Amino acid sequence: MRSWKLWIGLLVSVVFLTLALRGLDFAHFVDALRSANYWWLLPGVGVYFVTVLVRTWRWHYMLRHIKAVPVQRLFPVVVIGYMGNNVYPARMGEVLRSYVLRRNEQVPMSASLATVVLERLFDGLVMLLFVFVTLPFVNLPTFLRATVIFFSILFLIALAVFFVIATHPERMARVYAWLVDRLLPERWRARVHGIFDSFVVGLQSLRSPRDMVLIFATSTLIWLGETLKYWFVMHAFPFEVPFYVLMLMTAVVNLATTIPSTPGYVGTFDAPGIAILTQFGVLQAIATGYTIVLHITLWLPITVLGAYFMLRQSIGWADLDRAAATKDALEQSKQTQTPTGAAASPADTALPQQAVEQPEDAVTGVPL
């Protein structure tokens, strides 16, 4: 990891933690932690792992165009990826799980990373849906409403672009090549062409309206399940807010965690969560205790289980660096597959089975 990314993340986390803890009555905060009924965490953790299983099925469904990987084999890969997000900056866990999937199932990283991007896109759309559903019941500040509108437009445009690319790969390849060859320096063109070719393979779920509806419905179920965890943990503390407030909190904190910060989203998760609860009359000390405990229950179990799966599969921490290096290598290797300035052919982009032959890892021989 580049040190500047770590320093930026640390600075962002410090700023958000300062905002979160400003004016906190520390004695009341400690009392809230001491008096909490932590038995309520157990059903919350249980519900969370159900959502992880549903996430695994969603990824299995999105990957089936590339390779049908059974859910039971995919579950440890997903858990390892989420553990990676919790202990490394810049969501490197997403790259790690694509690397482990390539290692275990010989699925090219380039295509699986495209499905991960789609997952994040659908997750973002569900977060915005949660905000819109709660708008009639809450009085959001003007800046927050403007932010919601901005992200809504951004996610919808991204979804529309991906949909057009997936359904008209040949035409979009020609348009894409025309733009890239005129806007980018020559030394970057082949690499960017290669990234486009790889992503088309992973966008096959968008070719079917049925697939899109099913993925969106599954994403909604996932985040309703995570909100249910928020609800269970709430009962450990002496306050109660309507479920739609927790939906709003789920949406806002998860959108905020897209901001670069330290591993585990320190500060970017906590500050918005505390702010939402205090706006609905929850005392700051109780809101802070609840948010921190919630954050720990979201972070610790999946991280411990991910570390267990890493040890079981003989995956070392150095594999993250290899994953990042492999990601860079596959982008560079595309230069030898797509001539500079040339659009990919229909056979290269139409279906995963017809995709161009992937370069192989020099050590394992597994497709990149």
VOBA-1610 file (N, C-alpha, C; in pm, whole numbers, padded with zeros to 5 digits, always signed):
BEGIN
Met+00083-00119+00000Met+00000+00000+00000Met+00087+00125+00000Arg+00043+00220-00073Arg+00117+00345-00075Arg+00088+00421+00054Ser+00193+00478+00110Ser+00181+00544+00240Ser+00086+00663+00234Trp+00078+00730+00119Trp-00008+00848+00113Trp-00154+00810+00129Lys-00192+00691+00083Lys-00330+00647+00102Lys-00360+00624+00250Leu-00263+00566+00319Leu-00281+00542+00461Leu-00294+00673+00538Trp-00213+00770+00501Trp-00217+00897+00572Trp-00347+00972+00545Ile-00393+00967+00422Ile-00522+01032+00391Ile-00635+00965+00468Gly-00634+00832+00470Gly-00737+00760+00544Gly-00733+00792+00692Leu-00613+00800+00748Leu-00599+00833+00890Leu-00653+00973+00919Leu-00622+01068+00831Leu-00669+01205+00850Leu-00821+01212+00845Val-00880+01142+00749Val-01026+01141+00737Val-01089+01082+00862Ser-01034+00972+00911Ser-01089+00908+01031Ser-01079+01000+01153Val-00966+01068+01167Val-00950+01160+01280Val-01053+01271+01275Val-01076+01326+01156Val-01175+01433+01141Val-01315+01383+01179Phe-01352+01266+01129Phe-01485+01213+01158Phe-01500+01176+01305Leu-01395+01120+01366Leu-01402+01087+01508Leu-01413+01213+01593Thr-01344+01319+01553Thr-01354+01446+01624Thr-01497+01498+01621Leu-01560+01489+01504Leu-01700+01531+01493Leu-01792+01443+01575Ala-01763+01313+01577Ala-01850+01220+01649Ala-01844+01239+01800Leu-01725+01264+01851Leu-01706+01268+01996Leu-01708+01408+02055Arg-01729+01508+01973Arg-01732+01646+02022Arg-01849+01666+02118Gly-01818+01714+02239Gly-01922+01740+02337Gly-01972+01617+02411Leu-01908+01503+02396Leu-01954+01379+02457Leu-01933+01382+02608Asp-02037+01343+02682Asp-02027+01325+02827Asp-01969+01184+02849Phe-01842+01177+02879Phe-01774+01048+02884Phe-01828+00960+02996Ala-01863+01018+03110Ala-01914+00939+03222Ala-02046+00871+03185His-02136+00944+03121His-02263+00886+03078His-02241+00782+02967Phe-02141+00804+02884Phe-02108+00709+02778Phe-02063+00576+02840Val-01977+00582+02942Val-01932+00460+03010Val-02049+00391+03078Asp-02139+00467+03139Asp-02257+00409+03203Asp-02344+00336+03102Ala-02357+00395+02982Ala-02438+00331+02878Ala-02377+00197+02838Leu-02246+00191+02830Leu-02180+00065+02795Leu-02194-00038+02907Arg-02183+00007+03030Arg-02191-00086+03143Arg-02332-00144+03160Ser-02434-00063+03133Ser-02571-00107+03158Ser-02634-00179+03039Ala-02563-00188+02929Ala-02620-00251+02809Ala-02643-00399+02832Asn-02750-00453+02770Asn-02781-00596+02776Asn-02723-00662+02651Tyr-02602-00715+02664Tyr-02529-00763+02548Tyr-02580-00895+02493Trp-02676-00959+02560Trp-02736-01080+02503Trp-02806-01051+02371Trp-02851-00926+02352Trp-02918-00888+02227Trp-02822-00891+02108Leu-02693-00895+02135Leu-02597-00898+02024Leu-02601-01033+01952Leu-02636-01138+02025Leu-02632-01272+01965Leu-02727-01286+01846Pro-02858-01252+01861Pro-02945-01261+01742Pro-02902-01163+01634Gly-02844-01049+01673Gly-02796-00954+01573Gly-02684-01011+01489Val-02588-01077+01554Val-02478-01140+01480Val-02531-01253+01393Gly-02628-01330+01447Gly-02686-01438+01368Gly-02752-01389+01241Val-02830-01281+01252Val-02896-01222+01135Val-02792-01172+01035Tyr-02683-01114+01086Tyr-02580-01061+00997Tyr-02518-01172+00912Phe-02492-01288+00973Phe-02432-01397+00896Phe-02531-01457+00796Val-02659-01445+00825Val-02759-01485+00725Val-02748-01392+00603Thr-02729-01263+00627Thr-02714-01170+00515Thr-02586-01198+00437Val-02480-01242+00506Val-02357-01278+00436Val-02381-01399+00346Leu-02462-01493+00394Leu-02496-01609+00312Leu-02577-01566+00190Val-02669-01471+00208Val-02746-01420+00095Val-02655-01346-00002Arg-02559-01270+00051Arg-02461-01204-00035Arg-02384-01307-00119Thr-02351-01418-00056Thr-02278-01524-00127Thr-02362-01579-00241Trp-02491-01602-00214Trp-02578-01652-00320Trp-02589-01550-00434Arg-02599-01422-00398Arg-02606-01318-00502Arg-02482-01321-00590Trp-02365-01334-00530Trp-02241-01338-00609Trp-02237-01465-00693His-02280-01577-00635His-02290-01702-00710His-02378-01683-00834Tyr-02489-01615-00817Tyr-02582-01592-00929Tyr-02518-01503-01035Met-02443-01401-00994Met-02381-01310-01088Met-02262-01374-01159Leu-02198-01471-01094Leu-02082-01537-01153Leu-02118-01652-01245Arg-02243-01695-01243Arg-02279-01818-01315Arg-02256-01806-01465His-02254-01683-01519His-02225-01664-01661His-02077-01695-01692Ile-01995-01686-01587Ile-01852-01711-01604Ile-01818-01853-01561Lys-01862-01888-01439Lys-01844-02024-01389Lys-01941-02046-01275Ala-02005-02161-01272Ala-02099-02194-01165Ala-02021-02246-01045Val-02002-02159-00945Val-01929-02197-00824Val-02032-02222-00714Pro-02034-02340-00653Pro-02132-02369-00547Pro-02120-02270-00431Val-02235-02241-00371Val-02241-02144-00263Val-02150-02185-00147Gln-02146-02314-00117Gln-02066-02359-00003Gln-01917-02336-00026Arg-01872-02338-00151Arg-01731-02308-00179Arg-01707-02158-00191Leu-01810-02084-00223Leu-01796-01940-00241Leu-01803-01865-00108Phe-01874-01922-00010Phe-01893-01853+00118Phe-01760-01815+00185Pro-01662-01906+00198Pro-01534-01865+00260Pro-01464-01754+00183Val-01478-01752+00050Val-01416-01648-00031Val-01477-01513+00000Val-01611-01509+00013Val-01679-01384+00046Val-01637-01335+00184Val-01631-01426+00280Val-01593-01388+00417Val-01450-01335+00420Ile-01360-01399+00348Ile-01221-01351+00341Ile-01217-01210+00282Gly-01300-01186+00181Gly-01303-01053+00121Gly-01350-00946+00218Tyr-01456-00977+00294Tyr-01505-00878+00390Tyr-01406-00857+00503Met-01336-00964+00543Met-01230-00948+00641Met-01121-00855+00587Gly-01087-00872+00458Gly-00986-00786+00397Gly-01027-00640+00398Asn-01156-00613+00373Asn-01204-00474+00381Asn-01189-00418+00521Asn-01198-00504+00623Asn-01193-00458+00762Asn-01052-00434+00812Val-00952-00494+00750Val-00816-00481+00802Val-00721-00411+00706Tyr-00764-00385+00584Tyr-00681-00314+00487Tyr-00756-00193+00434Pro-00685-00086+00399Pro-00752+00034+00347Pro-00798+00017+00204Ala-00875+00114+00158Ala-00916+00127+00018Ala-00995+00005-00032Arg-01069-00061+00057Arg-01151-00178+00019Arg-01072-00282-00060Met-00949-00304-00018Met-00866-00402-00087Met-00919-00544-00071Gly-01012-00563+00021Gly-01072-00694+00036Gly-01147-00738-00089Glu-01198-00644-00166Glu-01267-00679-00290Glu-01169-00741-00390Val-01048-00685-00396Val-00945-00742-00482Val-00899-00877-00427Leu-00889-00886-00294Leu-00845-01011-00232Leu-00941-01125-00261Arg-01071-01099-00254Arg-01164-01210-00278Arg-01165-01252-00425Ser-01143-01158-00515Ser-01131-01197-00656Ser-01004-01278-00678Tyr-00899-01242-00606Tyr-00773-01317-00615Tyr-00790-01459-00560Val-00859-01472-00446Val-00881-01604-00386Val-00972-01687-00476Leu-01071-01623-00537Leu-01160-01695-00628Leu-01081-01747-00749Arg-00992-01667-00800Arg-00907-01711-00910Arg-00819-01828-00866Arg-00766-01815-00745Arg-00678-01919-00691Arg-00752-02051-00670Asn-00877-02043-00621Asn-00953-02164-00587Asn-01031-02222-00705Glu-01084-02132-00790Glu-01180-02176-00892Glu-01138-02142-01034Gln-01019-02081-01051Gln-00968-02045-01184Gln-01062-01949-01258Val-01129-01862-01183Val-01212-01758-01244Val-01126-01635-01265Pro-01117-01582-01387Pro-01032-01464-01413Pro-01067-01347-01323Met-00966-01285-01266Met-00989-01172-01175Met-01060-01057-01243Ser-01025-01032-01368Ser-01084-00917-01439Ser-01235-00927-01445Ala-01287-01046-01475Ala-01431-01064-01485Ala-01498-01063-01349Ser-01437-01127-01249Ser-01500-01131-01117Ser-01501-00993-01052Leu-01398-00912-01079Leu-01398-00775-01026Leu-01512-00693-01083Ala-01550-00720-01206Ala-01664-00650-01265Ala-01792-00683-01190Thr-01808-00809-01149Thr-01927-00845-01072Thr-01926-00778-00935Val-01807-00759-00878Val-01797-00690-00750Val-01840-00544-00766Val-01799-00481-00876Val-01841-00343-00903Val-01993-00336-00914Leu-02054-00434-00981Leu-02199-00437-00993Leu-02264-00454-00856Glu-02207-00538-00771Glu-02259-00552-00636Glu-02263-00418-00564Arg-02152-00347-00569Arg-02147-00216-00501Arg-02247-00119-00561Leu-02268-00126-00692Leu-02363-00038-00757Leu-02505-00066-00708Phe-02544-00193-00705Phe-02677-00228-00657Phe-02692-00197-00508Asp-02587-00218-00431Asp-02592-00181-00289Asp-02617-00031-00273Gly-02547+00049-00353Gly-02567+00193-00345Gly-02708+00234-00382Leu-02765+00169-00483Leu-02903+00199-00522Leu-03001+00165-00410Val-02977+00054-00341Val-03064+00018-00229Val-03050+00118-00116Met-02928+00163-00088Met-02908+00264+00015Met-02988+00390-00017Leu-02984+00431-00141Leu-03060+00550-00181Leu-03210+00525-00173Leu-03253+00402-00206Leu-03394+00367-00191Leu-03436+00380-00045Phe-03353+00334+00047Phe-03384+00346+00190Phe-03402+00492+00230Val-03313+00577+00180Val-03324+00719+00213Val-03455+00777+00160Phe-03488+00744+00035Phe-03611+00798-00024Phe-03735+00747+00049Val-03731+00621+00093Val-03845+00565+00166Val-03866+00639+00298Thr-03757+00680+00362Thr-03769+00745+00492Thr-03791+00896+00483Leu-03774+00954+00365Leu-03787+01100+00351Leu-03920+01155+00401Pro-04035+01088+00374Pro-04162+01143+00424Pro-04171+01148+00577Phe-04085+01072+00646Phe-04095+01065+00792Phe-03988+01145+00864Val-03892+01197+00790Val-03780+01268+00853Val-03761+01403+00786Asn-03694+01489+00860Asn-03664+01622+00808Asn-03513+01633+00792Leu-03465+01590+00677Leu-03321+01593+00652Leu-03274+01735+00622Pro-03153+01767+00665Pro-03095+01897+00629Pro-03085+01912+00477Thr-03084+02036+00433Thr-03081+02063+00289Thr-02960+02000+00222Phe-02843+02008+00287Phe-02721+01955+00225Phe-02731+01804+00210Leu-02797+01735+00306Leu-02809+01590+00297Leu-02905+01551+00186Arg-03014+01627+00172Arg-03106+01601+00061Arg-03036+01620-00073Ala-02956+01725-00083Ala-02883+01750-00207Ala-02784+01637-00235Thr-02720+01586-00128Thr-02626+01475-00145Thr-02698+01351-00196Val-02816+01324-00140Val-02894+01208-00183Val-02931+01219-00331Ile-02974+01337-00371Ile-03010+01358-00512Ile-02889+01338-00601Phe-02774+01391-00558Phe-02651+01378-00637Phe-02614+01231-00656Phe-02611+01155-00546Phe-02575+01014-00555Phe-02678+00935-00634Ser-02806+00974-00623Ser-02909+00904-00700Ser-02883+00918-00849Ile-02856+01039-00892Ile-02828+01063-01033Ile-02702+00988-01075Leu-02600+00990-00989Leu-02473+00926-01021Leu-02490+00775-01038Phe-02559+00710-00942Phe-02577+00566-00949Phe-02665+00526-01067Leu-02769+00604-01095Leu-02857+00571-01208Leu-02783+00585-01341Ile-02700+00687-01352Ile-02621+00703-01475Ile-02525+00586-01491Ala-02458+00548-01381Ala-02364+00436-01387Ala-02436+00307-01426Leu-02554+00284-01369Leu-02630+00164-01403Leu-02671+00165-01550Ala-02714+00282-01598Ala-02755+00292-01738Ala-02637+00266-01832Val-02520+00321-01798Val-02400+00300-01881Val-02362+00152-01883Phe-02361+00087-01766Phe-02328-00055-01760Phe-02429-00139-01838Phe-02555-00101-01830Phe-02659-00176-01901Phe-02639-00168-02052Val-02610-00049-02101Val-02587-00032-02245Val-02463-00109-02289Ile-02356-00106-02208Ile-02235-00179-02242Ile-02262-00328-02249Ala-02340-00380-02152Ala-02366-00524-02145Ala-02454-00571-02259Thr-02550-00489-02301Thr-02646-00533-02403Thr-02602-00502-02545His-02507-00407-02563His-02457-00374-02696His-02304-00370-02693Pro-02239-00483-02663Pro-02093-00481-02645Pro-02016-00439-02769Glu-02059-00486-02889Glu-01984-00453-03010Glu-01990-00304-03040Arg-02111-00250-03034Arg-02127-00106-03064Arg-02055-00021-02961Met-02070-00056-02831Met-02006+00023-02727Met-01855+00011-02733Ala-01803-00104-02778Ala-01658-00119-02791Ala-01604-00021-02895Arg-01679-00003-03004Arg-01635+00091-03107Arg-01639+00235-03055Val-01748+00271-02985Val-01759+00406-02929Val-01650+00428-02825Tyr-01631+00329-02739Tyr-01532+00338-02634Tyr-01392+00355-02692Ala-01361+00276-02796Ala-01230+00286-02859Ala-01209+00425-02920Trp-01313+00478-02983Trp-01303+00610-03046Trp-01272+00717-02941Leu-01342+00710-02825Leu-01321+00809-02720Leu-01182+00795-02657Val-01145+00670-02625Val-01017+00647-02559Val-00901+00693-02646Asp-00908+00664-02775Asp-00798+00697-02865Asp-00783+00847-02886Arg-00887+00922-02854Arg-00879+01067-02872Arg-00859+01144-02742Leu-00888+01080-02629Leu-00879+01152-02502Leu-00760+01112-02417Leu-00701+00994-02442Leu-00593+00947-02357Leu-00461+00943-02433Pro-00350+00959-02361Pro-00218+00943-02425Pro-00203+00800-02477Glu-00122+00784-02579Glu-00108+00655-02645Glu-00062+00545-02550Arg+00024+00578-02454Arg+00078+00473-02366Arg-00030+00413-02275Trp-00145+00483-02257Trp-00251+00433-02169Trp-00360+00359-02246Arg-00365+00374-02378Arg-00483+00328-02452Arg-00503+00177-02445Ala-00397+00100-02470Ala-00413-00045-02472Ala-00457-00098-02336Arg-00402-00041-02229Arg-00440-00086-02095Arg-00588-00059-02068Val-00635+00060-02105Val-00775+00095-02080Val-00867+00010-02167His-00827-00017-02290His-00904-00108-02375His-00917-00244-02307Gly-00809-00293-02248Gly-00812-00423-02184Gly-00906-00427-02065Ile-00907-00320-01986Ile-01000-00313-01874Ile-01144-00321-01922Phe-01174-00249-02029Phe-01311-00252-02084Phe-01348-00394-02128Asp-01260-00461-02199Asp-01288-00596-02247Asp-01319-00690-02130Ser-01240-00679-02024Ser-01257-00766-01909Ser-01389-00740-01838Phe-01425-00614-01826Phe-01548-00580-01753Phe-01671-00627-01828Val-01667-00626-01960Val-01783-00672-02037Val-01818-00815-02000Val-01716-00897-01977Val-01740-01036-01940Val-01816-01046-01809Gly-01785-00957-01714Gly-01849-00961-01583Gly-01982-00890-01576Leu-02025-00826-01685Leu-02150-00750-01684Leu-02268-00828-01740Gln-02251-00959-01758Gln-02354-01036-01826Gln-02487-01038-01752Ser-02485-01017-01620Ser-02611-01016-01545Ser-02704-00904-01590Leu-02646-00798-01648Leu-02729-00686-01691Leu-02794-00710-01827Arg-02762-00821-01891Arg-02823-00849-02022Arg-02967-00895-02007Ser-03006-00938-01889Ser-03140-00990-01866Ser-03214-00904-01765Pro-03331-00848-01801Pro-03412-00773-01703Pro-03447-00858-01582Arg-03471-00987-01604Arg-03502-01076-01491Arg-03386-01082-01394Asp-03264-01092-01446Asp-03146-01095-01360Asp-03132-00965-01281Met-03154-00853-01348Met-03141-00725-01280Met-03242-00712-01166Val-03366-00753-01191Val-03469-00746-01088Val-03433-00837-00971Leu-03387-00957-01003Leu-03353-01052-00898Leu-03236-01003-00814Ile-03135-00946-00879Ile-03018-00896-00806Ile-03058-00778-00717Phe-03143-00690-00770Phe-03187-00575-00691Phe-03272-00621-00573Ala-03360-00718-00595Ala-03444-00769-00486Ala-03357-00836-00379Thr-03257-00912-00423Thr-03167-00977-00327Thr-03089-00872-00248Ser-03043-00767-00316Ser-02970-00660-00248Ser-03058-00592-00143Thr-03185-00571-00178Thr-03278-00511-00082Thr-03296-00600+00040Leu-03309-00732+00017Leu-03323-00826+00127Leu-03199-00825+00216Ile-03081-00815+00154Ile-02956-00811+00230Ile-02954-00693+00326Trp-02990-00575+00274Trp-02979-00455+00357Trp-03093-00443+00457Leu-03209-00500+00426Leu-03314-00508+00528Leu-03268-00599+00642Gly-03199-00709+00606Gly-03145-00797+00709Gly-03041-00727+00795Glu-02955-00647+00732Glu-02855-00574+00812Glu-02922-00471+00902Thr-03028-00407+00853Thr-03102-00313+00937Thr-03166-00385+01055Leu-03210-00509+01031Leu-03265-00588+01141Leu-03159-00611+01249Lys-03034-00627+01209Lys-02927-00637+01309Lys-02918-00508+01390Tyr-02928-00393+01323Tyr-02928-00266+01394Tyr-03040-00265+01499Trp-03155-00319+01461Trp-03273-00322+01549Trp-03247-00411+01671Phe-03187-00528+01651Phe-03156-00616+01763Phe-03057-00549+01859Val-02951-00491+01806Val-02851-00427+01891Val-02911-00308+01965Met-03007-00239+01903Met-03074-00127+01970Met-03137-00169+02102His-03191-00291+02106His-03258-00338+02227His-03161-00363+02342Ala-03032-00361+02316Ala-02934-00373+02423Ala-02917-00241+02498Phe-02970-00132+02443Phe-02952+00001+02501Phe-03087+00064+02534Pro-03090+00159+02628Pro-03216+00217+02674Pro-03271+00327+02581Phe-03300+00291+02459Phe-03367+00384+02368Phe-03439+00304+02262Glu-03530+00369+02193Glu-03602+00303+02086Glu-03641+00407+01981Val-03613+00375+01857Val-03653+00460+01745Val-03726+00371+01644Pro-03809+00429+01557Pro-03879+00349+01457Pro-03781+00279+01362Phe-03827+00171+01302Phe-03741+00093+01212Phe-03693+00177+01095Tyr-03777+00271+01048Tyr-03736+00351+00933Tyr-03618+00441+00967Val-03603+00479+01096Val-03486+00557+01135Val-03359+00472+01122Leu-03370+00345+01160Leu-03256+00256+01145Leu-03227+00229+00998Met-03331+00226+00913Met-03307+00216+00768Met-03228+00336+00718Leu-03267+00454+00766Leu-03194+00576+00727Leu-03051+00570+00777Met-03032+00526+00900Met-02897+00515+00955Met-02813+00416+00874Thr-02872+00301+00841Thr-02802+00201+00759Thr-02754+00262+00628Ala-02844+00336+00563Ala-02811+00395+00434Ala-02702+00500+00447Val-02716+00590+00542Val-02623+00703+00553Val-02484+00654+00593Val-02474+00563+00692Val-02341+00521+00736Val-02270+00441+00628Asn-02345+00362+00552Asn-02280+00282+00449Asn-02241+00365+00328Leu-02317+00469+00298Leu-02273+00562+00194Leu-02149+00637+00241Ala-02146+00673+00370Ala-02031+00747+00424Ala-01904+00664+00423Thr-01917+00531+00437Thr-01797+00447+00439Thr-01731+00435+00303Thr-01793+00489+00198Thr-01725+00495+00068Thr-01615+00601+00068Ile-01618+00690+00168Ile-01512+00790+00182Ile-01385+00721+00233Pro-01271+00744+00171Pro-01147+00678+00217Pro-01120+00708+00364Ser-01087+00604+00440Ser-01057+00618+00582Ser-00964+00506+00622Thr-00944+00489+00752Thr-00862+00379+00800Thr-00935+00247+00779Pro-00865+00134+00784Pro-00933+00004+00773Pro-01043-00009+00880Gly-01154-00071+00839Gly-01265-00086+00932Gly-01356+00034+00938Tyr-01330+00135+00854Tyr-01419+00252+00843Tyr-01433+00328+00976Val-01322+00340+01048Val-01324+00411+01175Val-01361+00557+01150Gly-01460+00604+01219Gly-01502+00743+01209Gly-01607+00766+01102Thr-01583+00719+00981Thr-01680+00741+00874Thr-01808+00662+00898Phe-01801+00553+00972Phe-01921+00480+01013Phe-01985+00546+01135Asp-01903+00586+01231Asp-01954+00626+01361Asp-02018+00765+01361Ala-01952+00863+01301Ala-02001+01001+01308Ala-02141+01016+01248Pro-02167+00967+01126Pro-02301+00981+01071Pro-02406+00904+01150Gly-02368+00785+01203Gly-02464+00708+01281Gly-02507+00781+01407Ile-02410+00836+01478Ile-02442+00913+01600Ile-02526+01035+01566Ala-02493+01102+01456Ala-02567+01222+01416Ala-02713+01190+01384Ile-02738+01078+01316Ile-02875+01041+01283Ile-02955+01015+01411Leu-02898+00940+01504Leu-02971+00905+01626Leu-02998+01028+01713Thr-02899+01116+01728Thr-02921+01235+01811Thr-03025+01327+01749Gln-03035+01327+01617Gln-03138+01408+01551Gln-03279+01360+01586Phe-03290+01231+01624Phe-03420+01175+01660Phe-03434+01161+01811Gly-03361+01243+01885Gly-03383+01255+02028Gly-03306+01159+02116Val-03217+01078+02063Val-03137+00986+02144Val-03022+01065+02206Leu-03000+01047+02337Leu-02890+01117+02404Leu-02758+01080+02339Gln-02668+01177+02331Gln-02542+01154+02260Gln-02462+01040+02321Ala-02459+01031+02455Ala-02382+00925+02520Ala-02436+00787+02483Ile-02568+00774+02481Ile-02629+00645+02446Ile-02610+00616+02298Ala-02630+00719+02214Ala-02612+00701+02070Ala-02468+00661+02038Thr-02371+00719+02109Thr-02230+00686+02085Thr-02200+00544+02129Gly-02249+00505+02249Gly-02228+00369+02295Gly-02288+00267+02201Tyr-02412+00293+02157Tyr-02480+00201+02065Tyr-02404+00190+01932Thr-02365+00302+01874Thr-02299+00300+01744Thr-02165+00229+01749Ile-02089+00251+01856Ile-01958+00186+01868Ile-01975+00035+01886Val-02070-00007+01971Val-02094-00150+01990Val-02144-00212+01860Leu-02234-00144+01790Leu-02282-00193+01661Leu-02167-00209+01563His-02079-00111+01559His-01964-00115+01469His-01876-00236+01501Ile-01852-00260+01628Ile-01769-00374+01668Ile-01834-00506+01628Thr-01966-00517+01646Thr-02033-00643+01612Thr-02040-00664+01461Leu-02032-00558+01385Leu-02024-00571+01240Leu-01882-00608+01196Trp-01783-00562+01271Trp-01642-00579+01233Trp-01582-00709+01283Leu-01600-00739+01412Leu-01524-00846+01476Leu-01560-00987+01428Pro-01688-01027+01428Pro-01718-01168+01392Pro-01673-01206+01251Ile-01700-01120+01153Ile-01665-01152+01015Ile-01514-01151+00997Thr-01444-01066+01073Thr-01298-01061+01065Thr-01235-01187+01122Val-01286-01232+01237Val-01234-01354+01299Val-01260-01474+01208Leu-01382-01485+01155Leu-01414-01597+01067Leu-01331-01591+00939Gly-01310-01472+00885Gly-01227-01458+00766Gly-01084-01501+00790Ala-01029-01464+00908Ala-00893-01507+00942Ala-00886-01659+00953Tyr-00991-01720+01009Tyr-00995-01865+01019Tyr-00993-01930+00880Phe-01075-01877+00788Phe-01078-01933+00653Phe-00946-01913+00582Met-00878-01800+00609Met-00747-01778+00548Met-00648-01884+00594Leu-00648-01911+00724Leu-00556-02013+00776Leu-00592-02151+00721Arg-00720-02180+00713Arg-00764-02310+00665Arg-00724-02333+00520Gln-00725-02225+00440Gln-00690-02237+00299Gln-00543-02203+00272Ser-00467-02189+00380Ser-00322-02161+00367Ser-00296-02034+00287Ile-00377-01932+00314Ile-00359-01802+00250Ile-00289-01711+00350Gly-00178-01651+00307Gly-00102-01562+00395Gly-00138-01416+00371Trp-00096-01332+00466Trp-00124-01189+00451Trp-00055-01131+00328Ala+00055-01193+00288Ala+00126-01145+00170Ala+00044-01164+00043Asp-00060-01249+00050Asp-00143-01270-00068Asp-00217-01143-00110Leu-00241-01053-00014Leu-00306-00927-00051Leu-00218-00848-00145Asp-00087-00842-00114Asp+00005-00772-00203Asp+00011-00841-00339Arg+00007-00976-00337Arg+00006-01049-00463Arg-00122-01020-00541Ala-00233-01006-00470Ala-00359-00976-00536Ala-00353-00841-00605Ala-00300-00741-00534Ala-00288-00609-00595Ala-00193-00611-00714Ala-00081-00685-00700Ala+00014-00695-00810Ala-00046-00768-00929Thr-00125-00871-00901Thr-00189-00945-01009Thr-00289-00858-01083Lys-00363-00776-01008Lys-00459-00685-01071Lys-00387-00590-01166Asp-00273-00537-01122Asp-00196-00449-01211Asp-00142-00527-01331Ala-00098-00651-01308Ala-00041-00731-01416Ala-00143-00764-01523Leu-00266-00795-01481Leu-00366-00831-01582Leu-00402-00711-01668Glu-00399-00590-01607Glu-00427-00471-01687Glu-00315-00449-01791Gln-00190-00468-01747Gln-00079-00448-01839Gln-00074-00556-01946Ser-00109-00680-01910Ser-00102-00789-02006Ser-00201-00774-02119Lys-00308-00698-02097Lys-00407-00678-02202Lys-00349-00603-02322Gln-00236-00535-02299Gln-00176-00459-02408Gln-00138-00551-02524Thr-00110-00676-02492Thr-00070-00769-02599Thr-00189-00837-02664Gln-00313-00812-02610Gln-00430-00879-02663Gln-00519-00787-02744Thr-00520-00659-02714Thr-00605-00565-02785Thr-00518-00462-02853Pro-00506-00460-02984Pro-00421-00364-03053Pro-00460-00222-03018Thr-00360-00137-03006Thr-00386+00002-02973Thr-00478+00065-03076Gly-00586+00126-03021Gly-00679+00195-03109Gly-00780+00105-03172Ala-00778-00029-03148Ala-00872-00120-03211Ala-00979-00162-03114Ala-01102-00166-03162Ala-01212-00211-03077Ala-01212-00361-03068Ala-01264-00413-02953Ala-01274-00558-02937Ala-01377-00613-03034Ser-01353-00733-03080Ser-01446-00795-03174Ser-01567-00849-03101Pro-01679-00874-03172Pro-01797-00929-03107Pro-01767-01058-03033Ala-01682-01142-03089Ala-01652-01269-03022Ala-01579-01248-02890Asp-01508-01134-02878Asp-01436-01106-02755Asp-01529-01063-02644Thr-01642-01004-02677Thr-01723-00935-02577Thr-01862-00990-02559Ala-01908-01073-02648Ala-02049-01112-02642Ala-02080-01197-02521Leu-02007-01306-02498Leu-02035-01398-02389Leu-01905-01440-02323Pro-01908-01475-02192Pro-01786-01518-02124Pro-01721-01637-02192Gln-01801-01731-02243Gln-01743-01848-02307Gln-01665-01812-02432Gln-01694-01694-02487Gln-01629-01653-02610Gln-01523-01547-02585Ala-01495-01524-02457Ala-01402-01416-02424Ala-01263-01450-02473Val-01183-01345-02488Val-01046-01367-02534Val-00973-01451-02432Glu-00872-01525-02477Glu-00797-01610-02387Glu-00725-01525-02284Gln-00740-01563-02157Gln-00682-01485-02049Gln-00534-01517-02032Pro-00453-01416-01997Pro-00314-01444-01963Pro-00307-01525-01834Glu-00195-01596-01815Glu-00183-01683-01700Glu-00077-01631-01604Asp-00100-01665-01476Asp-00001-01637-01374Asp+00125-01718-01403Ala+00239-01654-01393Ala+00364-01722-01429Ala+00397-01836-01334Val+00345-01830-01211Val+00376-01934-01112Val+00272-02042-01109Thr+00144-02003-01101Thr+00035-02102-01084Thr-00024-02148-01212Gly-00011-02069-01320Gly-00075-02105-01446Gly-00223-02079-01447Val-00272-02007-01345Val-00415-01978-01336Val-00446-01852-01413Pro-00562-01846-01482Pro-00594-01725-01558Pro-00601-01602-01470Leu-00549-01491-01522Leu-00560-01365-01449Leu-00697-01305-01465
//
